[in-house]
Structure formats: structure tokens, C-alpha cells
């Protein structure tokens, strides 16, 4: 699936912010250097310079004085820009001082400020930023990818040296499931390789080829980065690698190729080893689906049954459902694989519920009791932000799997408690679908997993 439901959702934002900061700062520097040269000043230009200086001074005087003041500004974009401007003017020592203040912010604001601060710090004194992250405990794992990417975006060679010399600092990176970031799918070598390839593909390829660990991942990142702008060149680069080093690179290139020229992608895929063609074709169809999901759906119907076909059905359903959920539903019903139906229906429900929840529920109930229907109903309930919890609980009660039914009812009842505590308590106390321990947690306002909910910083408290 393109959007796996994983815990560290915030980590998907990690690399993007670091790269955005680097690009913005580099762009500003480049602009300034290109403008250098002899200046011919007149009286009017002198007055203009004076006026500009005065307005700049006023602007600086009106800027927020620190992070806490910035977080009170109206408008999320205003806050992001203000934080970037504020951090850009700080020395490494001052950035460290600001980093120590982050724990006093509410979690959502701390996440945003952390990515911006550490992204900037990594450009000015990356080793100090890394050293500080090592004092942050578990939280350090969430900022270390930002530091590494921002460092690599301006100095990939030294970022690579540090990464190789201090492997234990990055041991948790790339673990625990899919996605990017700490404990996401892409490890440190992949992050460095991607940034290096943006600047010097040949140098990045040489570095990745010399690795003893994470070699396939790094090579995949280099080839994948090249494929974003020139999939044909990436395919040629891929042909120079040893078979053992290619890993998932075939699929990475195929996905980019399929998005830009599906016919060429098909021709290239036919030249690949036989055991790689099905997976590469599925990825190419996934790329095509980004721009033309209806064409992608037609291509899926021509695929041979198997794991590769099952894998891509959900992606096509997700893209098609945004345009025409009924067409996506009709396409999904033609699939023979229960696995494809089960995973695809989750993606369908997320889009369809927002557009026509009644039609979405009717489709979910069109399945016979079993795993596919259970999957559809769970996704319907999770995605439904408009229906009354009392109505959603009734839907959840029809889920056949006992564990899924209990969890879904429990989460819905916890939501109900926030809207109508008296009615929710009455339901929770009489239902036999929720274990007694879970009942008690919900009734006490601790949710399904016993957490206190909310809190400011690591010390708790209000907003």
C-alpha cells in the first residue's frame, strides 16, 4: 500500500523538511552570489537603498523573539516560515539553547520545530547536532534522520564518513516496518545515497558500491533518485550492477518508468530476468496509476494471478477511488484473490466514506461474512468522521472476527465517551463485546491502551 498504517507517522515528514530547509538556504545563497558585480549607483538608487535598509530594520524589529512566541502566531505556514527565519539567524550554540527548550512545547509544535531546528543545525554544525540528539533518549531517533539528511544535502561525503564511523548511533534506523524515518523502511545509507545522487550520481554510486552493509538499499536509493528525472538513464545504470546488488531496484526504476512512459517501461521490463518481470510490471502499473488509474486498472486485468498482482490492486483502487469510487468498487469485485480484495477494500473505504458513506456501507455489506467484509467494515468505521458513534457501534457489532470486533467497538466507544458520556457509559457497561479490562480503561477516560491522552511536553499538562 502507498500509505501503510504505521505508528511513526510523523517520521514521513522528517526528510522533507530537512531537504526543504537545505534547498531554501542554498537557493538564497546562490541568488546572492549570482548578483555580485560592479554596482552603478545613482541618487535615486541610494535613496532606495536607504529605504530598503530602514524597512529591513523595521521588519527585524517586528520579528518574534523566540520559539514560544512564534508558536503563538496565527497560521501554520506563518509559524513555519517564522521558525525558519529565526533558526537561520542563530549560531550553533544558540541552536543548542533552543533545542533544550523544545520539550516545553506541545507535541505537535515540538515535532514541527524539531525538524526545522535540527535541519538547520545540521547545516552549520552537524556533529554537535548529532551529539545533542544522543542525549535525547528515544526522541533522538526521530530527529537523527533529519540531521543526517540535512547534512548529506550539503556535504554528503562527510555525512557518509560519520555514518560509517558511528554505526551504533543509527542502529534503530530502517527497522520496524515500512515508511521513511527512524524505524521506517529507509536506513541511513539510503538517506545519504539519495541526497548524494541529487548532486553527483556517479559519486553516490561509487560510494554505495563500496559498502559492506546496506549496500543494496543505498544502490537502490541512487538509482531511484536518478529514475525520478531520467528512468532510461537509471535503467542503464542498473544494468552495470551485479545481480546480487540490485535488490528492489528493478521495481524502483519500473515505478518511475511507468509514471512517465508506460510503453517504454513494458519494453524494458521484458528484458529483465524472468523472475523479476512480474514484480517490475506491478510497480510500473503503480506508477501509471498515479496519473491514469483507469488505464492502470486495465493493465491489472492482464496480469497473471499471484503476489505481484495482489500487491498492486490496492494502489490502483486507492487512486481510482479518489476519482470514481463506484468504478473502483466494480474493479475490486472482479479480483479473484481474497487477499487483494481484503487490502483493496480498505483503500476504497477511506475515499468512498468521505464522498458517500451510505453507498460505501452498502458495498461493504455486499460481501458475505468473512475477512473481506470485516476489513471493509473496520475501514468504514475508522474513516467515518460524520456518523454518530452509536450508529458506528451497531456496524462494528456485525464484524465476525472476535478480536477485530472487540477492538473496533472499543475504539468507537472511546470516541463516544467524548461526545455523550452518559449514553456511552450505559452501552459500555452492558455490552459483552469489550473485555472487562478495556471497559474500565474507557470508562476512566484512558482509551483502549490506557494512555492519559494529550499532555504538554514530556511532563504532561494542558495546552
Protein Blocks (a to p, Z undefined) as FASTA:
>chain_A
ZZdcdfklmlmmmmmmmmmmmmmmmmmmmmmmmmgccddddfklmmmmmmmmmmmmmmmm
mpcfbfklmmmpgcjklmmmmmmmmmmmpcfklmmmmmmmmmmpcfklmmmmmmmmmmmm
mmmommlmmmmmmmnommlmmmmmmmmmmmmmmommlmmmmmmmmmmlmmmgopaieded
ehiabdfklmmmmmmmmmommlmmmmmmmpmghklmmmmmmmmmmmmmommlmmmmmmmp
cfklnmmmmmmmmmmmmmmommlmmmmmmmpcfklmmmmmmmmmmmmmmmmmmlmmmmmm
mpccdjklmmmmmmmmmmmmmmommlmmmmmmmpmblklmmmmmmmmmmmmmmmommlmm
mmmmmpccdjklmmmmmmmmmmmmkbcfklmmmmmmmpmblklmmmmmmmmmmmmmmmmm
mlmmmmmmmpckbcfklmmmmmnonajnopaggaedjkgpaZZ
